[in-house]
Amino acid sequence: MNPGVVKVLGSADQTLSLFEAIFSKFNFISVLDIIIVAALFYWIYTIIKETRAVQILYGIGLLFVIWFFGRTLNLTALNFILKYALTAIVVAIPIVFQPELRNALEKIGTAKLVNDFNKLRKNQLISIIDIISEVCAILSKNKTGALIVLSRNQKLKEHVEKGTVLDARLSTELLLNIFSPKAPLHDGAVIIAGNKIKAAGTILPLSESKFDYRLGTRHRAAIGISTISDAIVIIVSEERGEISIAVDGILESGLTQESLKNRLMQLLNLKENKK
């Protein structure tokens, strides 16, 4: 039999023996350990999905697979190259993934156990969604620009403090007054948490993506804040009156009052059981 095949079969037997040893000591703690690790990997995936990090990780994973087979089949030259290539990659990961790592640490540091929208009853949440959808439809019809941020699990205290702190009860009239072209706070963003307008006239960080320079300031700000937090951001274009929404750094455009309402219901988990 070919020595390489024998080597592979030997490795397979060793792997099988390892799994048998693991499962022989399987207990509740082992299950808990697996659940925690799975949750950790899923959390990492939710952070890096839709980013360039996913494609890079696929490439690294492929290199590890090639390295495993090269080592198993004792391919000396290939092993030598991949050994140093993988070492360089491990060193480069913190540099290459710097934006993603920064965003992940920011999300951990600003996380809330329960967001303000989840504290509300179903009828209260419906009322908030109706108010926001109606205001956006009116602003869209009048081609009045607006930027509305709905704060969820990540705290936006730093951005609230950069604007004019209101902590006022949400209402159609107040939102329309804030975004009135002659109002002093109309150019900034409004930050809403639960049924309260936390701040108005807030200046948000702009998206740094090179693909976003075709967009206006409001759209780039919406993509920027939704990239570094889990906020839902609604934009009304001053030029076209178009309604858009940004979530996780992804922009959805061309919404109507009804489609915006449905999207907010989905994002705020209104279909879950609420009393």
Backbone as CSV, one residue per row, in Angstrom:
resi,resn,N_x,N_y,N_z,CA_x,CA_y,CA_z,C_x,C_y,C_z
1,MET,0.844,-1.207,0.000,0.000,0.000,0.000,0.876,1.252,0.000
2,ASN,0.402,2.282,-0.680,1.147,3.543,-0.772,1.397,4.121,0.626
3,PRO,2.665,4.512,0.941,2.973,5.060,2.285,2.119,6.268,2.641
4,GLY,1.809,7.109,1.623,0.979,8.285,1.882,-0.408,7.911,2.333
5,VAL,-0.984,6.856,1.702,-2.324,6.390,2.076,-2.304,5.833,3.485
6,VAL,-1.237,5.072,3.793,-1.095,4.509,5.145,-1.041,5.628,6.179
7,LYS,-0.325,6.697,5.826,-0.194,7.849,6.730,-1.558,8.476,7.007
8,VAL,-2.375,8.643,5.925,-3.698,9.230,6.066,-4.583,8.354,6.940
9,LEU,-4.545,7.030,6.689,-5.364,6.109,7.479,-4.951,6.122,8.941
10,GLY,-3.624,6.244,9.170,-3.137,6.304,10.554,-3.638,7.544,11.260
11,SER,-3.642,8.677,10.556,-4.149,9.933,11.127,-5.637,9.837,11.420
12,ALA,-6.363,9.163,10.517,-7.806,8.985,10.722,-8.073,8.164,11.970
13,ASP,-7.241,7.091,12.187,-7.406,6.265,13.389,-7.123,7.064,14.652
14,GLN,-6.100,7.924,14.587,-5.775,8.766,15.746,-6.901,9.747,16.049
15,THR,-7.493,10.326,14.991,-8.615,11.261,15.166,-9.805,10.560,15.787
16,LEU,-10.086,9.332,15.303,-11.205,8.557,15.842,-10.983,8.237,17.318
17,SER,-9.749,7.878,17.669,-9.423,7.575,19.073,-9.604,8.815,19.951
18,LEU,-9.246,9.979,19.391,-9.406,11.240,20.135,-10.878,11.504,20.423
19,PHE,-11.746,11.324,19.401,-13.183,11.530,19.593,-13.759,10.535,20.603
20,GLU,-13.284,9.286,20.566,-13.764,8.279,21.524,-13.388,8.673,22.950
21,ALA,-12.175,9.211,23.108,-11.731,9.650,24.437,-12.565,10.825,24.937
22,ILE,-12.907,11.722,24.010,-13.707,12.901,24.379,-15.114,12.481,24.809
23,PHE,-15.759,11.637,23.997,-17.144,11.245,24.286,-17.249,10.320,25.496
24,SER,-16.161,9.625,25.857,-16.200,8.761,27.042,-16.322,9.585,28.318
25,LYS,-15.905,10.862,28.268,-15.981,11.752,29.426,-17.063,12.825,29.241
26,PHE,-17.994,12.542,28.341,-19.038,13.515,28.010,-20.022,13.651,29.166
27,ASN,-20.294,14.884,29.618,-21.249,15.142,30.693,-21.899,16.505,30.490
28,PHE,-22.631,16.982,31.505,-23.340,18.259,31.400,-22.381,19.421,31.148
29,ILE,-21.225,19.391,31.830,-20.236,20.458,31.649,-19.740,20.489,30.208
30,SER,-19.584,19.296,29.601,-19.142,19.226,28.212,-20.166,19.868,27.279
31,VAL,-21.449,19.590,27.543,-22.527,20.176,26.737,-22.512,21.690,26.873
32,LEU,-22.372,22.168,28.107,-22.324,23.610,28.361,-21.136,24.236,27.651
33,ASP,-19.998,23.547,27.687,-18.784,24.029,27.018,-19.017,24.179,25.515
34,ILE,-19.644,23.170,24.905,-19.912,23.197,23.463,-20.868,24.331,23.112
35,ILE,-21.910,24.511,23.935,-22.887,25.573,23.683,-22.224,26.945,23.743
36,ILE,-21.363,27.154,24.736,-20.681,28.450,24.888,-19.762,28.714,23.693
37,VAL,-18.998,27.692,23.301,-18.082,27.855,22.156,-18.867,28.110,20.876
38,ALA,-19.981,27.370,20.681,-20.811,27.570,19.486,-21.393,28.974,19.460
39,ALA,-21.858,29.449,20.630,-22.416,30.801,20.721,-21.350,31.852,20.419
40,LEU,-20.115,31.589,20.892,-19.005,32.519,20.644,-18.700,32.609,19.153
41,PHE,-18.629,31.457,18.497,-18.348,31.455,17.055,-19.480,32.100,16.266
42,TYR,-20.725,31.865,16.700,-21.869,32.484,16.015,-21.826,33.997,16.188
43,TRP,-21.469,34.447,17.390,-21.376,35.890,17.652,-20.303,36.527,16.778
44,ILE,-19.157,35.836,16.648,-18.090,36.339,15.793,-18.566,36.420,14.348
45,TYR,-19.310,35.387,13.928,-19.813,35.367,12.543,-20.772,36.534,12.297
46,THR,-21.653,36.837,13.257,-22.607,37.934,13.065,-21.893,39.275,12.948
47,ILE,-20.724,39.385,13.560,-19.959,40.635,13.495,-19.262,40.785,12.142
48,ILE,-18.692,39.673,11.630,-17.879,39.785,10.424,-18.648,39.505,9.140
49,LYS,-19.900,39.024,9.258,-20.649,38.733,8.034,-20.860,40.034,7.251
50,GLU,-20.932,39.915,5.964,-21.077,41.055,5.041,-19.864,41.977,5.064
51,THR,-18.724,41.475,5.579,-17.493,42.273,5.544,-16.429,41.487,4.790
52,ARG,-15.330,42.172,4.490,-14.240,41.517,3.774,-13.594,40.425,4.619
53,ALA,-13.822,40.447,5.944,-13.218,39.458,6.834,-13.679,38.043,6.502
54,VAL,-14.909,37.891,6.025,-15.432,36.564,5.700,-14.600,35.920,4.598
55,GLN,-14.340,36.676,3.511,-13.558,36.132,2.402,-12.131,35.797,2.844
56,ILE,-11.558,36.641,3.710,-10.200,36.390,4.192,-10.151,35.123,5.039
57,LEU,-11.167,34.929,5.889,-11.219,33.729,6.721,-11.395,32.465,5.883
58,TYR,-12.171,32.557,4.810,-12.306,31.420,3.901,-10.934,31.038,3.334
59,GLY,-10.162,32.052,2.950,-8.832,31.803,2.407,-7.909,31.162,3.432
60,ILE,-7.947,31.667,4.676,-7.115,31.099,5.742,-7.524,29.652,6.019
61,GLY,-8.840,29.408,6.031,-9.337,28.044,6.261,-8.851,27.088,5.185
62,LEU,-8.847,27.538,3.926,-8.372,26.703,2.817,-6.886,26.391,2.972
63,LEU,-6.108,27.379,3.403,-4.679,27.155,3.611,-4.435,26.121,4.716
64,PHE,-5.251,26.163,5.778,-5.106,25.192,6.858,-5.431,23.778,6.365
65,VAL,-6.451,23.653,5.511,-6.803,22.342,4.954,-5.661,21.803,4.109
66,ILE,-5.078,22.666,3.246,-3.945,22.255,2.404,-2.750,21.872,3.278
67,TRP,-2.518,22.672,4.342,-1.407,22.378,5.256,-1.603,21.034,5.947
68,PHE,-2.839,20.713,6.340,-3.120,19.447,7.016,-2.798,18.263,6.106
69,PHE,-3.266,18.318,4.859,-3.011,17.228,3.930,-1.531,17.161,3.541
70,GLY,-0.901,18.328,3.420,0.530,18.339,3.111,1.345,17.696,4.212
71,ARG,0.951,17.977,5.466,1.669,17.379,6.600,1.393,15.886,6.690
72,THR,0.137,15.512,6.431,-0.233,14.097,6.499,0.499,13.272,5.445
73,LEU,0.636,13.840,4.238,1.291,13.139,3.131,2.801,13.403,3.088
74,ASN,3.271,14.191,4.084,4.706,14.475,4.210,5.277,15.160,2.962
75,LEU,4.592,16.211,2.502,5.058,17.002,1.356,5.968,18.109,1.889
76,THR,7.248,17.847,1.890,8.224,18.692,2.587,8.220,20.145,2.099
77,ALA,8.305,20.345,0.796,8.387,21.705,0.258,7.126,22.508,0.564
78,LEU,5.968,21.867,0.362,4.689,22.539,0.629,4.564,22.871,2.113
79,ASN,4.947,21.933,2.964,4.889,22.169,4.415,5.754,23.347,4.824
80,PHE,6.938,23.438,4.236,7.874,24.526,4.566,7.258,25.889,4.222
81,ILE,6.673,25.967,3.015,6.084,27.235,2.560,4.888,27.617,3.428
82,LEU,3.975,26.650,3.657,2.749,26.949,4.397,3.019,27.237,5.871
83,LYS,4.053,26.602,6.430,4.388,26.823,7.842,4.675,28.301,8.095
84,TYR,5.508,28.891,7.245,5.880,30.293,7.436,4.779,31.243,6.940
85,ALA,4.029,30.797,5.939,2.914,31.621,5.446,1.844,31.754,6.518
86,LEU,1.509,30.648,7.174,0.479,30.686,8.212,0.952,31.477,9.429
87,THR,2.234,31.379,9.743,2.779,32.170,10.857,2.636,33.663,10.573
88,ALA,2.960,34.057,9.342,2.837,35.466,8.945,1.383,35.913,8.979
89,ILE,0.470,35.031,8.572,-0.959,35.357,8.554,-1.479,35.585,9.974
90,VAL,-1.060,34.712,10.905,-1.496,34.856,12.304,-1.048,36.207,12.871
91,VAL,0.169,36.614,12.521,0.681,37.916,12.985,-0.085,39.064,12.327
92,ALA,-0.482,38.864,11.054,-1.137,39.933,10.291,-2.617,40.097,10.617
93,ILE,-3.241,39.060,11.187,-4.698,39.097,11.434,-5.134,40.332,12.240
94,PRO,-4.481,40.650,13.378,-4.912,41.845,14.135,-4.810,43.137,13.337
95,ILE,-3.857,43.193,12.392,-3.687,44.397,11.581,-4.754,44.458,10.492
96,VAL,-4.942,43.335,9.802,-5.915,43.278,8.699,-7.337,43.466,9.215
97,PHE,-7.634,42.851,10.364,-8.993,42.894,10.916,-9.179,44.020,11.923
98,GLN,-8.315,45.024,11.900,-8.392,46.097,12.899,-9.769,46.763,12.976
99,PRO,-10.405,47.151,11.853,-11.739,47.772,11.950,-12.772,46.844,12.572
100,GLU,-12.748,45.552,12.170,-13.718,44.611,12.702,-13.504,44.372,14.199
101,LEU,-12.214,44.250,14.606,-11.913,44.038,16.022,-12.333,45.247,16.858
102,ARG,-12.077,46.446,16.324,-12.469,47.666,17.040,-13.980,47.727,17.211
103,ASN,-14.705,47.418,16.136,-16.170,47.442,16.206,-16.691,46.411,17.198
104,ALA,-16.071,45.233,17.204,-16.511,44.172,18.114,-16.318,44.589,19.568
105,LEU,-15.151,45.173,19.885,-14.879,45.604,21.255,-15.805,46.744,21.668
106,GLU,-16.126,47.639,20.727,-17.054,48.729,21.023,-18.446,48.177,21.334
107,LYS,-18.861,47.155,20.575,-20.180,46.565,20.796,-20.257,45.870,22.150
108,ILE,-19.155,45.205,22.552,-19.133,44.549,23.862,-19.229,45.595,24.968
109,GLY,-18.449,46.660,24.827,-18.387,47.677,25.882,-19.640,48.507,26.024
110,THR,-20.460,48.588,24.968,-21.653,49.436,25.023,-22.954,48.636,25.051
111,ALA,-22.849,47.336,25.261,-24.046,46.488,25.208,-24.941,46.687,26.434
112,LYS,-26.258,46.635,26.197,-27.249,46.672,27.265,-27.913,45.297,27.353
113,LEU,-28.304,44.882,28.554,-28.949,43.578,28.710,-30.292,43.542,27.992
114,VAL,-31.075,44.602,28.132,-32.384,44.681,27.470,-32.508,46.054,26.837
115,ASN,-32.847,46.090,25.534,-32.973,47.412,24.912,-34.313,48.049,25.265
116,ASP,-34.384,49.366,25.073,-35.549,50.134,25.528,-36.831,49.758,24.788
117,PHE,-36.711,49.281,23.565,-37.903,48.892,22.803,-38.508,47.589,23.337
118,ASN,-37.658,46.680,23.807,-38.159,45.408,24.334,-38.884,45.564,25.662
119,LYS,-38.699,46.714,26.309,-39.385,46.962,27.579,-40.839,47.393,27.377
120,LEU,-41.164,47.762,26.141,-42.494,48.314,25.863,-43.516,47.229,25.580
121,ARG,-44.780,47.551,25.829,-45.877,46.638,25.463,-46.114,46.723,23.957
122,LYS,-46.842,45.741,23.441,-47.070,45.651,21.995,-47.744,46.907,21.447
123,ASN,-48.775,47.391,22.131,-49.491,48.575,21.623,-48.607,49.827,21.642
124,GLN,-47.697,49.911,22.628,-46.766,51.043,22.684,-45.773,50.998,21.520
125,LEU,-45.287,49.802,21.222,-44.336,49.638,20.136,-44.981,49.939,18.780
126,ILE,-46.217,49.492,18.609,-46.952,49.783,17.373,-47.137,51.286,17.207
127,SER,-47.456,51.963,18.309,-47.644,53.414,18.273,-46.357,54.127,17.849
128,ILE,-45.214,53.695,18.375,-43.923,54.295,18.019,-43.631,54.104,16.535
129,ILE,-43.852,52.882,16.041,-43.604,52.579,14.631,-44.533,53.405,13.735
130,ASP,-45.777,53.544,14.142,-46.735,54.353,13.371,-46.295,55.812,13.294
131,ILE,-45.837,56.341,14.433,-45.388,57.745,14.477,-44.202,57.951,13.541
132,ILE,-43.210,57.089,13.649,-41.998,57.230,12.828,-42.328,57.076,11.345
133,SER,-43.156,56.093,11.006,-43.527,55.862,9.600,-44.311,57.046,9.038
134,GLU,-45.223,57.580,9.836,-46.023,58.724,9.391,-45.158,59.958,9.190
135,VAL,-44.267,60.218,10.131,-43.384,61.382,10.031,-42.507,61.273,8.784
136,CYS,-41.941,60.087,8.546,-41.078,59.898,7.376,-41.856,60.087,6.073
137,ALA,-43.110,59.643,6.044,-43.944,59.809,4.845,-44.214,61.287,4.587
138,ILE,-44.499,62.049,5.650,-44.755,63.490,5.504,-43.493,64.212,5.039
139,LEU,-42.366,63.890,5.651,-41.096,64.517,5.274,-40.711,64.154,3.842
140,SER,-40.984,62.910,3.464,-40.685,62.465,2.099,-41.513,63.240,1.080
141,LYS,-42.783,63.432,1.372,-43.677,64.167,0.475,-43.220,65.612,0.303
142,ASN,-42.725,66.194,1.393,-42.273,67.591,1.353,-40.801,67.742,0.964
143,LYS,-40.138,66.589,0.734,-38.703,66.568,0.426,-37.892,67.315,1.489
144,THR,-38.174,66.940,2.726,-37.448,67.489,3.873,-36.515,66.410,4.405
145,GLY,-35.243,66.716,4.492,-34.257,65.726,4.929,-34.412,65.372,6.401
146,ALA,-34.103,64.111,6.724,-34.182,63.662,8.109,-33.267,62.473,8.343
147,LEU,-32.798,62.338,9.583,-31.956,61.220,9.993,-32.406,60.787,11.388
148,ILE,-32.984,59.594,11.479,-33.554,59.100,12.735,-32.840,57.817,13.136
149,VAL,-32.288,57.790,14.343,-31.542,56.636,14.853,-32.334,55.980,15.971
150,LEU,-32.611,54.677,15.829,-33.284,53.919,16.871,-32.243,53.093,17.617
151,SER,-31.993,53.444,18.852,-30.972,52.779,19.664,-31.518,51.466,20.216
152,ARG,-30.793,50.375,19.971,-31.233,49.066,20.470,-30.326,48.600,21.607
153,ASN,-29.537,47.540,21.413,-28.752,46.977,22.514,-27.461,47.743,22.810
154,GLN,-26.883,48.384,21.799,-25.672,49.167,22.034,-26.036,50.584,22.473
155,LYS,-25.420,51.005,23.582,-25.665,52.354,24.078,-25.054,53.376,23.119
156,LEU,-25.748,54.486,22.953,-25.242,55.562,22.088,-25.026,56.832,22.904
157,LYS,-24.652,56.652,24.172,-24.502,57.786,25.079,-23.525,58.822,24.542
158,GLU,-22.417,58.356,23.971,-21.401,59.279,23.443,-21.990,60.176,22.361
159,HIS,-22.841,59.608,21.511,-23.439,60.383,20.421,-24.576,61.269,20.928
160,VAL,-25.305,60.776,21.938,-26.365,61.583,22.550,-25.773,62.864,23.117
161,GLU,-24.639,62.739,23.802,-24.008,63.888,24.452,-23.441,64.894,23.450
162,LYS,-23.216,64.444,22.197,-22.715,65.360,21.163,-23.821,66.241,20.593
163,GLY,-25.074,65.853,20.839,-26.201,66.637,20.347,-26.848,67.431,21.468
164,THR,-28.081,67.849,21.225,-28.862,68.541,22.258,-29.719,67.511,22.979
165,VAL,-29.435,67.289,24.240,-30.154,66.273,25.009,-31.574,66.758,25.286
166,LEU,-32.565,65.939,24.934,-33.974,66.301,25.114,-34.664,65.410,26.145
167,ASP,-34.501,64.068,25.973,-35.194,63.101,26.819,-36.695,63.397,26.865
168,ALA,-37.259,63.673,25.686,-38.673,64.056,25.573,-39.492,62.904,25.012
169,ARG,-40.754,62.882,25.349,-41.644,61.839,24.862,-41.818,61.951,23.343
170,LEU,-41.732,60.826,22.667,-41.845,60.798,21.212,-43.256,61.170,20.756
171,SER,-43.329,62.050,19.763,-44.627,62.419,19.183,-44.417,62.871,17.748
172,THR,-45.478,62.785,16.949,-45.414,63.212,15.553,-45.073,64.688,15.456
173,GLU,-45.723,65.499,16.266,-45.540,66.950,16.221,-44.104,67.349,16.557
174,LEU,-43.528,66.699,17.588,-42.166,67.054,18.001,-41.155,66.681,16.923
175,LEU,-41.306,65.511,16.336,-40.384,65.099,15.276,-40.461,66.037,14.066
176,LEU,-41.684,66.387,13.679,-41.850,67.297,12.536,-41.259,68.668,12.828
177,ASN,-41.403,69.128,14.056,-40.824,70.430,14.443,-39.296,70.392,14.415
178,ILE,-38.721,69.279,14.887,-37.257,69.149,14.911,-36.683,69.201,13.493
179,PHE,-37.356,68.507,12.558,-36.843,68.428,11.194,-37.363,69.530,10.269
180,SER,-38.081,70.473,10.824,-38.513,71.621,10.026,-37.274,72.363,9.516
181,PRO,-37.239,72.733,8.227,-36.040,73.376,7.648,-35.557,74.611,8.409
182,LYS,-36.455,75.304,9.097,-36.071,76.507,9.823,-35.665,76.224,11.273
183,ALA,-35.811,74.961,11.693,-35.467,74.610,13.076,-33.948,74.505,13.227
184,PRO,-33.405,74.907,14.369,-31.941,74.908,14.551,-31.316,73.508,14.588
185,LEU,-32.114,72.468,14.867,-31.566,71.114,15.013,-31.839,70.213,13.815
186,HIS,-32.374,70.776,12.725,-32.863,69.930,11.646,-31.750,69.211,10.875
187,ASP,-30.529,69.731,10.887,-29.445,69.127,10.109,-28.832,67.897,10.774
188,GLY,-28.989,67.763,12.073,-28.397,66.621,12.774,-29.351,65.442,12.855
189,ALA,-28.897,64.414,13.543,-29.707,63.202,13.713,-30.512,63.267,15.001
190,VAL,-31.658,62.592,14.986,-32.461,62.399,16.195,-32.200,60.979,16.696
191,ILE,-31.918,60.837,17.977,-31.694,59.513,18.563,-32.882,59.158,19.443
192,ILE,-33.501,58.014,19.145,-34.689,57.558,19.874,-34.373,56.250,20.581
193,ALA,-34.760,56.149,21.850,-34.629,54.906,22.610,-35.967,54.656,23.299
194,GLY,-36.624,53.562,22.909,-37.955,53.308,23.451,-38.928,54.365,22.965
195,ASN,-39.675,54.961,23.888,-40.643,56.006,23.517,-40.120,57.405,23.826
196,LYS,-38.785,57.531,23.920,-38.177,58.822,24.241,-37.226,59.292,23.132
197,ILE,-37.305,60.585,22.823,-36.301,61.215,21.963,-35.166,61.647,22.879
198,LYS,-34.050,60.930,22.807,-32.937,61.204,23.712,-32.182,62.472,23.348
199,ALA,-31.998,62.691,22.047,-31.227,63.856,21.615,-31.581,64.215,20.180
200,ALA,-31.300,65.458,19.826,-31.512,65.944,18.451,-30.305,66.780,18.053
201,GLY,-30.137,66.984,16.740,-29.000,67.764,16.258,-27.675,67.053,16.460
202,THR,-27.709,65.729,16.517,-26.495,64.953,16.779,-25.691,64.745,15.500
203,ILE,-24.389,64.912,15.600,-23.485,64.671,14.470,-22.946,63.249,14.587
204,LEU,-23.171,62.446,13.552,-22.774,61.039,13.566,-21.496,60.818,12.757
205,PRO,-20.749,59.738,13.072,-19.537,59.427,12.284,-19.922,58.982,10.880
206,LEU,-19.174,59.438,9.877,-19.456,59.069,8.491,-18.813,57.722,8.159
207,SER,-19.437,57.012,7.245,-18.868,55.749,6.781,-17.538,56.001,6.095
208,GLU,-16.541,55.141,6.386,-15.218,55.293,5.783,-15.068,54.464,4.509
209,SER,-16.095,53.717,4.151,-16.013,52.859,2.967,-15.852,53.695,1.706
210,LYS,-14.936,53.253,0.834,-14.675,54.008,-0.402,-15.864,53.971,-1.358
211,PHE,-16.784,53.022,-1.127,-17.930,52.908,-2.015,-19.060,53.863,-1.640
212,ASP,-18.909,54.550,-0.514,-20.002,55.375,-0.018,-19.875,56.852,-0.381
213,TYR,-18.813,57.231,-1.065,-18.629,58.649,-1.354,-19.614,59.167,-2.400
214,ARG,-20.314,58.273,-3.068,-21.356,58.696,-4.006,-22.610,59.136,-3.261
215,LEU,-22.717,58.738,-2.002,-23.910,59.026,-1.215,-23.797,60.383,-0.524
216,GLY,-24.961,60.894,-0.100,-24.989,62.145,0.634,-24.522,61.959,2.070
217,THR,-24.380,63.085,2.779,-23.875,63.042,4.152,-24.782,62.236,5.074
218,ARG,-26.102,62.411,4.943,-27.032,61.670,5.805,-26.898,60.159,5.606
219,HIS,-26.805,59.727,4.348,-26.704,58.295,4.068,-25.381,57.720,4.572
220,ARG,-24.301,58.472,4.404,-22.995,58.006,4.886,-22.962,57.959,6.413
221,ALA,-23.621,58.926,7.059,-23.699,58.919,8.516,-24.523,57.725,8.999
222,ALA,-25.609,57.418,8.281,-26.462,56.281,8.649,-25.697,54.972,8.545
223,ILE,-24.947,54.804,7.455,-24.144,53.591,7.284,-23.057,53.532,8.350
224,GLY,-22.452,54.684,8.649,-21.384,54.731,9.644,-21.839,54.292,11.025
225,ILE,-22.943,54.855,11.533,-23.399,54.514,12.888,-23.967,53.103,12.950
226,SER,-24.569,52.627,11.849,-25.124,51.271,11.848,-24.035,50.214,11.704
227,THR,-22.841,50.640,11.268,-21.716,49.713,11.170,-21.076,49.480,12.530
228,ILE,-20.977,50.522,13.346,-20.302,50.402,14.642,-21.269,50.119,15.785
229,SER,-22.564,49.996,15.491,-23.552,49.674,16.521,-24.677,48.865,15.894
230,ASP,-25.627,48.434,16.723,-26.775,47.678,16.184,-27.983,48.590,15.966
231,ALA,-27.741,49.888,15.870,-28.836,50.845,15.691,-29.541,50.659,14.349
232,ILE,-30.829,50.999,14.340,-31.616,51.068,13.099,-31.656,52.543,12.710
233,VAL,-31.276,52.860,11.485,-31.204,54.259,11.078,-32.101,54.498,9.864
234,ILE,-32.968,55.497,9.975,-33.895,55.837,8.888,-33.469,57.179,8.298
235,ILE,-33.421,57.219,6.972,-32.991,58.425,6.263,-34.074,58.879,5.299
236,VAL,-34.350,60.169,5.284,-35.219,60.763,4.268,-34.350,61.719,3.463
237,SER,-34.269,61.473,2.153,-33.429,62.296,1.284,-34.069,63.652,1.032
238,GLU,-33.265,64.687,1.188,-33.745,66.053,0.948,-33.905,66.325,-0.549
239,GLU,-33.070,65.700,-1.375,-33.107,65.931,-2.823,-34.262,65.184,-3.496
240,ARG,-34.408,63.886,-3.164,-35.388,63.052,-3.864,-36.608,62.694,-3.025
241,GLY,-36.540,62.942,-1.732,-37.641,62.556,-0.856,-37.703,61.055,-0.639
242,GLU,-36.627,60.349,-0.972,-36.602,58.890,-0.856,-36.372,58.467,0.594
243,ILE,-37.090,57.429,1.023,-36.930,56.885,2.376,-36.024,55.664,2.310
244,SER,-35.002,55.648,3.164,-34.064,54.516,3.219,-33.883,54.090,4.674
245,ILE,-33.336,52.895,4.842,-33.049,52.398,6.187,-31.698,51.701,6.164
246,ALA,-30.893,51.914,7.206,-29.566,51.297,7.299,-29.502,50.413,8.542
247,VAL,-29.075,49.165,8.348,-28.917,48.208,9.441,-27.641,47.409,9.183
248,ASP,-26.776,47.313,10.192,-25.521,46.569,10.065,-24.681,47.054,8.885
249,GLY,-24.725,48.347,8.614,-23.921,48.910,7.537,-24.471,48.697,6.139
250,ILE,-25.678,48.127,6.052,-26.307,47.856,4.747,-27.482,48.804,4.553
251,LEU,-27.520,49.457,3.400,-28.541,50.456,3.094,-29.641,49.854,2.229
252,GLU,-30.891,50.050,2.655,-32.050,49.635,1.868,-32.816,50.902,1.479
253,SER,-33.017,51.097,0.181,-33.635,52.329,-0.306,-34.983,52.069,-0.961
254,GLY,-35.677,53.180,-1.264,-36.947,53.084,-1.983,-38.108,52.568,-1.159
255,LEU,-38.108,52.861,0.135,-39.183,52.385,1.008,-40.390,53.329,0.958
256,THR,-41.571,52.763,1.141,-42.794,53.539,1.294,-43.155,53.572,2.779
257,GLN,-44.213,54.301,3.112,-44.639,54.343,4.516,-44.963,52.945,5.017
258,GLU,-45.651,52.154,4.183,-46.070,50.814,4.591,-44.885,49.851,4.687
259,SER,-43.988,49.903,3.702,-42.837,48.994,3.735,-41.874,49.360,4.869
260,LEU,-41.761,50.650,5.182,-40.945,51.072,6.322,-41.551,50.542,7.618
261,LYS,-42.848,50.651,7.733,-43.547,50.153,8.922,-43.309,48.655,9.103
262,ASN,-43.448,47.891,8.016,-43.249,46.435,8.083,-41.815,46.082,8.448
263,ARG,-40.863,46.833,7.889,-39.446,46.561,8.181,-39.129,46.860,9.637
264,LEU,-39.687,47.934,10.176,-39.449,48.270,11.586,-40.076,47.231,12.511
265,MET,-41.247,46.741,12.132,-41.889,45.691,12.924,-41.008,44.447,12.987
266,GLN,-40.383,44.128,11.861,-39.498,42.966,11.803,-38.241,43.189,12.641
267,LEU,-37.614,44.352,12.489,-36.362,44.637,13.184,-36.536,44.800,14.686
268,LEU,-37.719,45.248,15.102,-37.978,45.449,16.539,-38.700,44.261,17.159
269,ASN,-38.713,43.152,16.434,-39.263,41.888,16.954,-40.698,42.008,17.437
270,LEU,-41.496,42.753,16.676,-42.886,42.950,17.085,-43.688,41.660,16.984
271,LYS,-43.233,40.725,16.162,-43.971,39.474,15.982,-43.757,38.506,17.126
272,GLU,-42.796,38.835,18.007,-42.628,38.014,19.193,-43.787,38.278,20.150
273,ASN,-43.996,37.366,21.090,-45.117,37.497,22.019,-44.896,38.666,22.972
274,LYS,-45.732,39.667,22.822,-45.687,40.831,23.724,-47.088,41.063,24.262
275,LYS,-47.186,41.425,25.522,-48.496,41.675,26.124,-48.867,43.142,26.002
